[in-house]
């Protein structure tokens, strides 16, 4: 993180921002789509699926564009299918495509988040006597493996023992973006975790449950490691298949009353029944406040590295004092890795933190979603793209308000093919039948092409909310054509629309718009 990112916005910076917002440059010109007669009706297999699943044709929008590149590298894009493509629709998680592509192009794939550690104490004879201050910039993947590296870096400073507490500086974000608001009331679900400049392990406790390999009882493990968490297992093993295994589990997490200088002891209690038909399942829960989770995670990582505490640390919010001394600047994952996880596995909080990172880097702290929106709108204008219907609320698609048209999201996909990060962006999308949210889709259809030397490929970002199903990405057909495709379904029966979307993708695999060219 550049130091200037943390400075108040000066008049000169404001002038630069408005120039950035409203003056287009030729750095990344948008790819115009050539005029042509696009198919104006829904493919028959798709229409039949919609009718069977009681989804009206007025509830779906589709945009398909063929992308061609000549021997001189010139790219053209020809519309092939257009059904209600200009309608503003809720895109669900396909909105992540806009956030990640803008992030890659503005920040660069090698951008890395930094977490700064300071102290108000001194290191003497292997003991740091004083508090440690952690100042975050929104690293979206500050996980146990990264904490282990951080602890090693602390020990390389000659620290074996810490005699002090932990202070967490979250001044990089405006308080409003850290509020725990949800669209479905499920505040304990991991997909609803709010942004946090010091987000540790997605603030999610993951319990791994399974029948013991050596006896008839249930093994329970958990991650990330927490320094003062114990598990009480009162579950019974029952002879039953693994379906609906969560329905008979009762979970409770509570703090024990202990002396103030001992930190906070936590007890996770499991009771009920667990099917012996389950091998290994995960029970994920967001059950701790951010400070407790981070404190116990940091303490556990320090202990696992061989470090010691003079007393169990207490963690609280605060700001780094002017008199504090820098201990280290810890660099986390690269943006390339971040984008991979966001698009493959549709991680909401990582996408939200990327939007805030754009705001932080371009407009300074505290980062707000509104400033992130301004940065993306400016990037679109600079890229020659005009999306008047676009509504960005948090950049992840976990929203009832976000909107974009299928035509414009497809246009974004076309533009992506000309950018320096085109290959990385393409590879970040889930591959049908292979990985991510498309791992179990189109397997049968793709098997038909195993005999071909150059295999067709489907790279699609998916999206789903109650009343919304969405797909957007690329299809490499059996004859080698590349299509950019986007389709949204906004309807109470949208959950039944997966088949219709798969029919659309299968139609494209077979060179749907021009079957006469198929091999």
C-alpha positions as CSV (number, residue, x, y, z in Angstrom):
1,X,0.0,0.0,0.0
2,X,1.5,3.3,-1.0
3,X,1.8,5.8,1.9
4,X,-0.1,8.4,-0.1
5,X,-3.2,6.1,0.1
6,X,-3.5,6.9,3.8
7,X,-3.3,10.7,3.4
8,X,-6.3,13.0,3.5
9,X,-7.6,13.9,0.0
10,X,-5.9,17.2,-0.9
11,X,-7.2,19.7,-3.5
12,X,-4.7,18.5,-6.0
13,X,-5.9,15.0,-5.5
14,X,-9.5,16.0,-6.0
15,X,-8.5,17.7,-9.3
16,X,-6.7,14.5,-10.4
17,X,-9.8,12.4,-9.4
18,X,-12.2,14.5,-11.4
19,X,-9.8,14.4,-14.3
20,X,-9.7,10.6,-13.9
21,X,-13.5,10.4,-13.7
22,X,-14.4,12.6,-16.7
23,X,-11.6,12.7,-19.2
24,X,-11.3,9.6,-21.4
25,X,-7.9,8.5,-22.5
26,X,-6.8,6.0,-25.2
27,X,-5.0,3.7,-22.7
28,X,-7.7,1.0,-22.8
29,X,-10.2,1.8,-25.5
30,X,-13.4,-0.2,-25.3
31,X,-14.0,-2.8,-28.0
32,X,-16.8,-1.8,-30.2
33,X,-19.2,-4.5,-31.3
34,X,-19.8,-4.6,-35.0
35,X,-23.3,-4.3,-36.3
36,X,-25.0,-7.5,-37.5
37,X,-28.2,-9.4,-37.5
38,X,-28.4,-11.1,-34.1
39,X,-30.8,-13.9,-33.5
40,X,-33.9,-12.4,-31.9
41,X,-35.5,-15.6,-30.5
42,X,-34.6,-17.9,-27.7
43,X,-33.1,-21.3,-28.8
44,X,-35.7,-24.0,-28.8
45,X,-34.1,-26.1,-26.1
46,X,-33.8,-23.1,-23.8
47,X,-37.4,-22.1,-24.5
48,X,-38.6,-25.6,-23.8
49,X,-36.7,-25.7,-20.4
50,X,-38.2,-22.3,-19.4
51,X,-41.7,-23.4,-20.2
52,X,-41.2,-26.7,-18.3
53,X,-39.9,-24.8,-15.3
54,X,-42.6,-22.2,-15.4
55,X,-40.3,-19.3,-16.1
56,X,-41.8,-16.7,-18.5
57,X,-39.6,-15.6,-21.5
58,X,-40.0,-12.0,-20.2
59,X,-38.0,-13.0,-17.1
60,X,-34.8,-13.9,-18.9
61,X,-32.3,-11.8,-20.8
62,X,-29.6,-13.2,-23.1
63,X,-26.6,-11.7,-24.9
64,X,-24.2,-13.7,-27.0
65,X,-21.4,-12.2,-29.0
66,X,-18.8,-14.0,-31.1
67,X,-15.2,-12.7,-30.6
68,X,-12.8,-13.1,-33.5
69,X,-9.2,-12.1,-33.9
70,X,-7.5,-11.9,-37.3
71,X,-3.9,-12.7,-38.1
72,X,-2.9,-9.1,-37.4
73,X,-4.3,-9.3,-33.9
74,X,-7.4,-7.1,-34.7
75,X,-10.4,-8.1,-32.6
76,X,-14.0,-7.9,-33.8
77,X,-17.1,-8.8,-31.9
78,X,-20.3,-9.8,-33.7
79,X,-23.7,-10.1,-31.9
80,X,-25.2,-13.6,-32.4
81,X,-28.1,-13.7,-30.0
82,X,-30.0,-10.9,-28.4
83,X,-33.1,-11.5,-26.2
84,X,-34.1,-8.5,-24.0
85,X,-30.4,-7.9,-23.6
86,X,-30.7,-4.1,-22.8
87,X,-33.0,-4.6,-19.8
88,X,-31.4,-3.7,-16.4
89,X,-31.4,-6.9,-14.4
90,X,-30.1,-8.1,-11.0
91,X,-26.9,-10.0,-11.9
92,X,-26.2,-11.6,-8.5
93,X,-22.6,-12.8,-8.3
94,X,-21.8,-12.2,-11.9
95,X,-21.3,-8.6,-10.8
96,X,-17.9,-9.8,-9.4
97,X,-16.7,-9.9,-13.0
98,X,-16.8,-6.1,-13.1
99,X,-15.1,-5.7,-9.8
100,X,-12.3,-8.2,-10.5
101,X,-11.6,-7.0,-14.0
102,X,-11.4,-3.4,-12.9
103,X,-9.2,-4.4,-10.0
104,X,-6.8,-6.3,-12.3
105,X,-6.5,-3.4,-14.8
106,X,-6.2,-0.6,-12.3
107,X,-4.0,-2.2,-9.6
108,X,-2.2,-4.9,-11.6
109,X,-2.1,-8.6,-10.9
110,X,1.0,-8.3,-8.7
111,X,-0.6,-5.8,-6.3
112,X,-0.3,-7.0,-2.7
113,X,-2.0,-5.9,0.5
114,X,0.1,-4.9,3.5
115,X,-0.6,-5.3,7.2
116,X,1.6,-3.1,9.3
117,X,2.7,-4.0,12.9
118,X,3.8,-1.4,15.4
119,X,4.6,-1.4,19.1
120,X,4.7,1.1,21.9
121,X,7.3,-1.0,23.7
122,X,10.9,-2.3,23.5
123,X,12.5,-5.7,22.7
124,X,14.8,-6.7,25.5
125,X,16.4,-10.2,25.9
126,X,13.9,-11.8,23.6
127,X,10.9,-10.2,25.2
128,X,8.7,-7.5,23.6
129,X,7.4,-5.6,26.6
130,X,4.6,-3.5,25.1
131,X,1.5,-3.7,23.0
132,X,1.4,-4.8,19.4
133,X,-0.7,-2.6,17.0
134,X,-2.0,-4.2,13.8
135,X,-3.0,-1.7,11.1
136,X,-4.9,-3.4,8.2
137,X,-5.5,-2.3,4.6
138,X,-8.1,-5.0,3.8
139,X,-6.1,-8.1,2.9
140,X,-8.9,-10.4,1.8
141,X,-7.1,-13.6,2.6
142,X,-5.3,-13.1,5.9
143,X,-5.5,-16.8,6.8
144,X,-3.6,-19.1,9.2
145,X,-0.9,-19.8,6.6
146,X,-0.2,-16.1,6.2
147,X,-0.3,-15.6,10.0
148,X,2.4,-18.3,10.3
149,X,4.6,-16.3,8.0
150,X,3.9,-13.2,10.0
151,X,4.9,-14.9,13.3
152,X,8.1,-16.0,11.7
153,X,8.9,-12.5,10.7
154,X,8.3,-11.3,14.3
155,X,10.6,-14.0,15.6
156,X,13.3,-12.9,13.1
157,X,13.2,-9.6,15.0
158,X,14.5,-11.4,18.1
159,X,11.1,-11.8,19.8
160,X,10.4,-15.0,21.7
161,X,8.0,-13.7,24.2
162,X,5.3,-10.9,24.2
163,X,4.4,-9.1,27.3
164,X,1.5,-6.9,26.1
165,X,-1.9,-6.8,24.4
166,X,-3.2,-6.4,20.9
167,X,-4.6,-3.2,19.4
168,X,-6.5,-3.3,16.1
169,X,-6.4,-0.2,13.8
170,X,-9.2,-0.4,11.3
171,X,-9.0,3.2,10.2
172,X,-8.5,2.2,6.5
173,X,-12.3,1.7,6.2
174,X,-15.2,4.0,7.0
175,X,-17.2,2.5,10.0
176,X,-20.3,2.3,7.8
177,X,-18.8,-0.4,5.5
178,X,-18.0,-2.7,8.5
179,X,-21.6,-2.8,9.7
180,X,-23.1,-6.3,9.7
181,X,-26.1,-5.8,7.4
182,X,-27.6,-8.7,5.5
183,X,-30.2,-9.1,2.8
184,X,-31.6,-12.3,4.3
185,X,-31.2,-12.0,8.0
186,X,-28.6,-14.8,8.2
187,X,-25.9,-13.0,10.1
188,X,-24.2,-16.2,11.2
189,X,-23.6,-17.4,7.6
190,X,-20.1,-17.0,6.2
191,X,-21.3,-15.5,2.9
192,X,-22.7,-12.5,4.9
193,X,-19.4,-11.6,6.7
194,X,-18.9,-7.8,6.4
195,X,-15.7,-6.2,5.2
196,X,-12.9,-5.6,7.7
197,X,-9.4,-4.0,7.2
198,X,-8.1,-6.8,9.5
199,X,-10.3,-9.7,8.2
200,X,-8.8,-12.9,9.6
201,X,-9.8,-16.2,8.0
202,X,-13.1,-14.7,6.7
203,X,-14.1,-14.5,10.4
204,X,-15.5,-18.0,10.0
205,X,-15.1,-20.9,12.3
206,X,-15.1,-24.1,10.4
207,X,-15.7,-27.4,12.3
208,X,-14.8,-30.6,10.5
209,X,-17.1,-33.5,11.5
210,X,-16.8,-37.1,10.6
211,X,-17.0,-40.7,11.9
212,X,-13.8,-41.7,13.6
213,X,-11.7,-44.2,11.6
214,X,-10.8,-46.1,14.7
215,X,-14.1,-46.3,16.7
216,X,-17.8,-45.6,16.6
217,X,-17.7,-42.0,17.7
218,X,-17.5,-38.6,16.0
219,X,-14.3,-36.6,15.5
220,X,-14.6,-32.8,15.6
221,X,-11.7,-30.6,14.6
222,X,-11.8,-26.9,13.8
223,X,-10.0,-24.2,11.9
224,X,-8.5,-21.6,12.2
225,X,-6.7,-22.4,15.4
226,X,-8.0,-20.3,18.3
227,X,-5.9,-20.0,21.5
228,X,-8.7,-20.6,24.0
229,X,-11.4,-22.6,22.4
230,X,-12.5,-26.0,23.6
231,X,-15.0,-28.3,22.0
232,X,-17.5,-30.4,24.0
233,X,-18.8,-33.3,21.9
234,X,-22.2,-34.7,23.1
235,X,-23.4,-36.0,19.7
236,X,-24.6,-39.5,19.1
237,X,-23.7,-41.5,16.0
238,X,-26.8,-42.8,14.2
239,X,-27.3,-45.3,11.3
240,X,-28.6,-43.0,8.6
241,X,-27.6,-41.6,5.2
242,X,-25.9,-38.2,5.1
243,X,-28.7,-36.2,3.6
244,X,-29.9,-33.2,5.8
245,X,-27.1,-34.0,8.3
246,X,-27.3,-30.5,9.8
247,X,-31.0,-30.8,10.8
248,X,-30.3,-32.8,13.9
249,X,-27.2,-31.0,15.2
250,X,-27.5,-28.5,18.0
251,X,-24.6,-26.0,18.4
252,X,-23.8,-23.5,21.1
253,X,-20.8,-21.2,21.5
254,X,-20.4,-19.3,24.8
255,X,-17.7,-17.5,26.8
256,X,-16.6,-18.8,30.2
257,X,-16.4,-16.4,33.1
258,X,-12.7,-16.0,33.9
259,X,-10.4,-13.5,35.3
260,X,-9.8,-10.4,33.2
261,X,-6.1,-11.1,32.7
262,X,-6.7,-14.6,31.4
263,X,-8.4,-13.5,28.2
264,X,-11.7,-15.1,27.1
265,X,-12.2,-18.9,27.3
266,X,-14.7,-20.2,24.7
267,X,-16.7,-23.4,24.7
268,X,-18.2,-24.8,21.5
269,X,-20.8,-27.4,22.4
270,X,-22.2,-29.9,19.9
271,X,-25.2,-32.2,20.7
272,X,-27.9,-34.1,18.8
273,X,-27.2,-36.9,16.2
274,X,-24.8,-37.3,13.4
275,X,-25.3,-39.8,10.5
276,X,-22.7,-42.5,10.1
277,X,-23.2,-42.1,6.3
278,X,-21.3,-38.8,6.5
279,X,-17.6,-39.0,5.8
280,X,-16.2,-35.5,6.3
281,X,-18.5,-32.4,6.4
282,X,-17.9,-28.8,7.4
283,X,-20.1,-26.9,9.8
284,X,-19.3,-23.2,9.2
285,X,-20.4,-20.4,11.5
286,X,-19.7,-16.7,12.1
287,X,-20.2,-16.8,15.9
288,X,-17.5,-14.5,17.3
289,X,-17.1,-10.7,17.2
290,X,-14.2,-9.5,15.0
291,X,-11.9,-8.6,17.9
292,X,-12.2,-11.9,19.8
293,X,-11.8,-13.9,16.6
294,X,-8.7,-11.9,15.6
295,X,-7.2,-11.9,19.1
296,X,-7.5,-15.7,19.6
297,X,-6.3,-16.4,16.1
298,X,-3.2,-14.2,16.5
299,X,-2.5,-15.7,19.9
300,X,-2.8,-19.3,18.6
301,X,-0.6,-18.5,15.6
302,X,2.1,-17.1,17.9
303,X,1.9,-20.1,20.2
304,X,2.0,-22.6,17.3
305,X,5.2,-20.8,16.0
306,X,6.8,-21.5,19.4
307,X,6.3,-18.0,20.8
308,X,5.2,-17.4,24.4
309,X,2.9,-14.9,26.1
310,X,3.6,-13.3,29.5
311,X,-0.2,-13.5,29.9
312,X,-3.1,-14.2,27.6
313,X,-3.5,-11.2,25.4
314,X,-6.6,-9.0,25.3
315,X,-7.5,-7.5,22.0
316,X,-9.4,-4.2,21.4
317,X,-9.9,-1.6,18.7
318,X,-7.7,1.5,18.6
319,X,-5.4,3.6,16.5
320,X,-1.7,3.5,16.1
321,X,-0.2,6.3,18.3
322,X,2.2,8.8,16.7
323,X,4.9,7.6,19.1
324,X,4.7,3.9,18.1
325,X,7.6,2.2,16.3
326,X,7.3,0.1,13.2
327,X,7.9,-3.6,13.7
328,X,7.3,-4.9,10.2
329,X,5.2,-4.5,7.0
330,X,3.7,-7.8,6.2
331,X,2.7,-8.4,2.5
332,X,-0.2,-10.8,1.9
333,X,-1.5,-12.5,-1.3
334,X,-1.3,-11.1,-4.8
335,X,-4.4,-9.6,-6.5
336,X,-4.1,-12.4,-9.1
337,X,-4.6,-15.0,-6.3
338,X,-7.5,-12.9,-4.9
339,X,-9.3,-12.7,-8.2
340,X,-8.9,-16.5,-8.7
341,X,-10.7,-17.1,-5.4
342,X,-13.4,-14.5,-5.9
343,X,-14.4,-15.8,-9.3
344,X,-13.8,-19.5,-8.9
345,X,-15.6,-19.8,-5.5
346,X,-17.8,-16.6,-5.6
347,X,-16.4,-15.2,-2.3
348,X,-18.5,-12.2,-1.4
349,X,-16.4,-10.5,1.3
350,X,-13.2,-10.8,-0.9
351,X,-15.0,-9.0,-3.7
352,X,-16.3,-6.3,-1.3
353,X,-12.8,-5.8,0.0
354,X,-11.4,-5.5,-3.5
355,X,-13.9,-2.7,-4.2
356,X,-12.8,-0.9,-1.0
357,X,-9.2,-1.4,-2.0
358,X,-9.8,0.5,-5.2
359,X,-11.3,3.3,-3.2
360,X,-8.4,3.2,-0.7
361,X,-5.7,3.3,-3.4
362,X,-7.3,6.0,-5.6
363,X,-9.0,8.2,-3.1
364,X,-7.4,7.6,0.2
365,X,-8.8,6.5,3.6
366,X,-11.3,5.9,5.0
367,X,-12.4,3.8,2.1
368,X,-16.1,3.8,1.3
369,X,-18.2,1.8,-1.2
370,X,-19.3,5.1,-2.8
371,X,-15.7,5.9,-3.6
372,X,-15.2,2.4,-4.9
373,X,-18.1,3.0,-7.2
374,X,-16.6,6.2,-8.5
375,X,-13.3,4.6,-9.3
376,X,-15.0,1.8,-11.3
377,X,-17.3,4.3,-13.1
378,X,-14.2,6.3,-14.0
379,X,-12.4,3.2,-15.2
380,X,-15.4,2.2,-17.4
381,X,-15.4,5.7,-19.0
382,X,-11.6,5.5,-19.5
383,X,-12.1,2.2,-21.2
384,X,-14.8,3.6,-23.6
385,X,-17.7,1.9,-21.9
386,X,-21.0,3.6,-21.0
387,X,-23.3,1.6,-18.8
388,X,-26.0,4.1,-17.7
389,X,-28.2,1.4,-16.1
390,X,-25.3,0.1,-13.9
391,X,-26.0,0.1,-10.1
392,X,-23.1,-0.9,-7.8
393,X,-23.9,-1.4,-4.1
394,X,-21.0,-3.5,-2.8
395,X,-19.3,-5.0,-5.9
396,X,-20.1,-8.6,-4.9
397,X,-23.6,-9.1,-6.2
398,X,-24.9,-9.9,-2.8
399,X,-27.5,-7.2,-3.2
400,X,-31.1,-6.6,-4.1
401,X,-30.1,-3.3,-5.7
402,X,-27.2,-4.0,-8.0
403,X,-28.1,-4.0,-11.7
404,X,-26.6,-4.2,-15.1
405,X,-27.8,-5.4,-18.5
406,X,-26.8,-8.6,-20.2
407,X,-25.6,-6.6,-23.2
408,X,-23.2,-4.5,-21.1
409,X,-21.8,-7.4,-19.1
410,X,-21.1,-9.2,-22.3
411,X,-19.5,-6.0,-23.7
412,X,-17.3,-6.0,-20.6
413,X,-16.2,-9.6,-21.4
414,X,-15.3,-8.5,-24.9
415,X,-13.3,-5.6,-23.6
416,X,-11.5,-8.0,-21.2
417,X,-10.0,-9.9,-24.2
418,X,-7.9,-6.8,-25.1
419,X,-6.5,-6.0,-21.6
420,X,-3.1,-7.1,-20.4
421,X,-4.7,-9.3,-17.8
422,X,-7.0,-11.1,-20.3
423,X,-5.5,-14.5,-19.8
424,X,-5.4,-14.3,-16.1
425,X,-9.0,-13.1,-16.0
426,X,-10.1,-15.9,-18.3
427,X,-8.4,-18.5,-16.2
428,X,-10.0,-17.2,-13.0
429,X,-13.5,-18.2,-14.2
430,X,-14.9,-21.6,-13.2
431,X,-14.3,-24.2,-15.8
432,X,-17.4,-26.4,-16.4
433,X,-16.9,-29.9,-15.3
434,X,-13.6,-29.1,-13.7
435,X,-13.6,-26.6,-10.8
436,X,-15.3,-23.8,-8.8
437,X,-19.0,-23.3,-9.0
438,X,-19.2,-25.0,-12.4
439,X,-17.5,-28.2,-11.3
440,X,-20.6,-30.4,-11.5
441,X,-22.2,-28.7,-14.6
442,X,-22.1,-29.7,-18.3
443,X,-20.1,-32.9,-17.6
444,X,-22.3,-35.0,-19.9
445,X,-22.2,-32.5,-22.7
446,X,-18.5,-32.0,-22.6
447,X,-17.8,-35.8,-22.7
448,X,-19.1,-35.8,-26.2
449,X,-16.0,-33.9,-27.3
450,X,-13.3,-36.0,-25.7
451,X,-12.3,-37.3,-29.2
452,X,-11.4,-33.8,-30.4
453,X,-7.8,-32.8,-30.4
454,X,-8.7,-29.3,-29.2
455,X,-11.3,-29.7,-26.5
456,X,-14.2,-27.2,-26.2
457,X,-14.3,-25.2,-23.0
458,X,-16.8,-23.3,-20.9
459,X,-15.6,-20.6,-18.5
460,X,-18.5,-19.2,-16.6
461,X,-19.1,-17.0,-13.6
462,X,-22.3,-18.1,-11.9
463,X,-24.7,-16.1,-9.7
464,X,-27.6,-17.0,-7.5
465,X,-29.9,-15.2,-5.1
466,X,-33.5,-15.9,-4.2
467,X,-35.4,-15.1,-7.4
468,X,-32.1,-14.7,-9.4
469,X,-30.0,-17.0,-11.5
470,X,-27.2,-15.7,-13.7
471,X,-24.3,-16.8,-15.9
472,X,-21.6,-14.8,-17.7
473,X,-18.4,-15.8,-19.3
474,X,-16.9,-17.5,-22.4
475,X,-17.6,-20.6,-24.5
476,X,-15.0,-22.1,-26.8
477,X,-17.0,-24.2,-29.2
478,X,-16.2,-27.5,-30.9
479,X,-15.2,-25.7,-34.1
480,X,-12.9,-23.3,-32.2
481,X,-15.1,-20.3,-32.0
482,X,-15.2,-18.1,-28.9
483,X,-18.4,-16.6,-27.6
484,X,-19.0,-14.2,-24.8
485,X,-22.3,-15.0,-23.2
486,X,-24.4,-13.5,-20.4
487,X,-27.9,-14.5,-19.2
488,X,-30.0,-13.3,-16.3
489,X,-33.2,-14.8,-14.9
490,X,-35.1,-12.6,-12.5
491,X,-38.2,-14.4,-11.3
492,X,-39.6,-16.3,-8.3
493,X,-38.9,-19.5,-10.2
494,X,-35.4,-18.5,-11.1
495,X,-34.0,-21.4,-8.9
496,X,-35.4,-23.7,-11.6
497,X,-33.4,-21.9,-14.3
498,X,-30.1,-23.8,-14.0
499,X,-31.3,-26.3,-16.7
500,X,-32.2,-23.5,-19.2
501,X,-28.8,-21.9,-18.7
502,X,-27.0,-25.2,-19.2
503,X,-29.1,-25.7,-22.4
504,X,-27.9,-22.3,-23.6
505,X,-24.3,-23.2,-23.0
506,X,-24.6,-26.6,-24.6
507,X,-26.2,-25.0,-27.6
508,X,-23.1,-22.7,-27.9
509,X,-20.7,-25.6,-27.5
510,X,-22.4,-27.1,-30.6
511,X,-21.9,-23.8,-32.5
512,X,-25.5,-23.0,-32.0
513,X,-25.7,-19.7,-34.0
514,X,-24.0,-21.3,-37.0
515,X,-24.4,-25.1,-36.9
516,X,-23.3,-25.4,-40.6
517,X,-19.8,-24.6,-39.5
518,X,-19.6,-27.3,-36.9
519,X,-17.2,-30.2,-37.4
